[in-house]
């Protein structure tokens, strides 16, 4: 129950931060429009999550269903497999994009994508080494 309370506090804070960003960017013009969209996104997502948490707290059948789904080994396996597949294809697509941008003589974009690709691979290798030492 404590975890639910801390999540409610977190999402409430994000809701207020989002509202502040939206107001400062849209009405007071302190920031550019990027922050207006970011603030509105925070408001919408936080609002939805707060509704879900309220439903979780007030509906025992829903709470049990969500708890079972979150702790189900099959769902955890599928989530891990989906992350793995996403990483695999993002690496391949980034590599292809690098080649295409170099062919199109747009080396600045290719270098940025190359740095992202290298960063992903470094994070992968570090996390692999840490997990290998643990297990």
C-alpha positions in Angstrom: 0.0 0.0 0.0 2.9 2.3 0.7 4.1 1.9 -2.9 0.7 3.0 -4.2 0.8 6.1 -2.0 4.3 7.1 -3.2 3.1 6.6 -6.8 0.1 8.9 -6.2 2.5 11.6 -4.8 4.8 11.2 -7.8 2.0 11.4 -10.4 0.4 14.3 -8.5 3.7 16.2 -8.6 4.1 15.4 -12.3 0.6 16.7 -12.9 1.4 20.0 -11.2 4.7 20.3 -13.0 3.0 19.7 -16.3 0.3 22.2 -15.6 3.0 24.8 -14.6 5.0 24.1 -17.8 1.8 24.4 -19.9 0.8 27.7 -18.3 4.3 29.2 -18.4 4.7 28.3 -22.1 1.2 29.0 -23.4 -0.1 31.9 -21.4 2.9 33.7 -19.9 5.2 33.0 -22.9 8.2 32.4 -20.5 9.2 29.3 -22.5 8.8 28.1 -26.1 6.0 25.9 -27.4 8.0 22.7 -26.9 7.5 23.0 -23.1 3.8 23.6 -23.6 3.4 20.2 -25.3 5.7 18.6 -22.8 3.6 20.0 -20.0 0.3 18.9 -21.6 1.8 15.4 -22.0 2.7 15.3 -18.3 -0.8 16.4 -17.4 -2.5 13.8 -19.6 -0.3 10.8 -18.6 -0.3 11.7 -14.9 -4.1 12.1 -15.0 -4.5 8.7 -16.6 -2.2 7.1 -14.1 -3.9 8.7 -11.1 -7.3 7.3 -12.4 -5.7 3.8 -12.8 -4.3 4.0 -9.2 -7.7 5.1 -7.9 -9.3 2.2 -9.6 -6.6 -0.2 -8.3 -7.2 1.1 -4.7 -11.0 1.0 -4.9 -11.7 -2.2 -6.9 -10.4 -5.4 -5.3 -11.2 -7.5 -8.3 -9.3 -5.2 -10.6 -6.4 -5.0 -8.2 -6.1 -8.8 -8.0 -6.3 -9.1 -11.8 -3.5 -6.4 -12.3 -1.3 -8.0 -9.6 -1.6 -11.5 -11.2 -0.9 -10.0 -14.7 2.2 -8.1 -13.4 3.6 -11.2 -11.6 2.8 -13.7 -14.3 6.0 -15.3 -15.6 4.7 -15.5 -19.2 4.0 -11.8 -19.3 7.5 -11.1 -17.8 9.1 -13.4 -20.5 7.1 -11.6 -23.2 8.1 -8.2 -22.0 11.8 -9.2 -21.9 11.6 -10.8 -25.3 9.9 -7.6 -26.7 12.7 -5.4 -25.3 15.3 -7.8 -26.7 13.7 -7.7 -30.2 13.3 -3.9 -30.1 17.0 -3.5 -29.2 18.0 -5.9 -32.0 16.0 -4.2 -34.7 16.9 -0.7 -33.6 20.6 -1.5 -33.8 20.1 -2.9 -37.3 18.0 0.1 -38.5 20.5 2.6 -37.0 23.3 0.8 -38.8 21.4 1.0 -42.1 20.5 4.6 -41.5 24.2 5.5 -41.0 25.1 3.9 -44.3 22.2 5.7 -46.1 23.0 9.1 -44.6 26.7 8.7 -45.6 25.6 7.8 -49.1 23.3 10.9 -49.2 26.4 13.0 -48.0 24.6 13.9 -44.8 27.5 13.0 -42.5 26.4 15.1 -39.6 23.2 13.1 -39.1 25.1 9.9 -39.7 27.6 10.8 -37.0 24.8 11.5 -34.5 23.2 8.2 -35.2 26.6 6.5 -34.9 27.1 8.0 -31.4 23.6 6.8 -30.4 24.4 3.3 -31.7 27.8 3.3 -29.9 26.1 4.4 -26.7 23.5 1.7 -26.9 26.2 -0.9 -27.5 28.3 0.3 -24.6 25.2 0.2 -22.3 24.5 -3.3 -23.5 28.0 -4.6 -22.9 28.2 -3.0 -19.4 24.8 -4.4 -18.4 25.7 -7.8 -19.9 28.9 -7.8 -17.8 27.1 -6.8 -14.6 24.4 -9.5 -15.2 27.0 -12.1 -16.0 28.9 -11.4 -12.8 25.6 -11.6 -10.8 24.2 -14.7 -12.3 
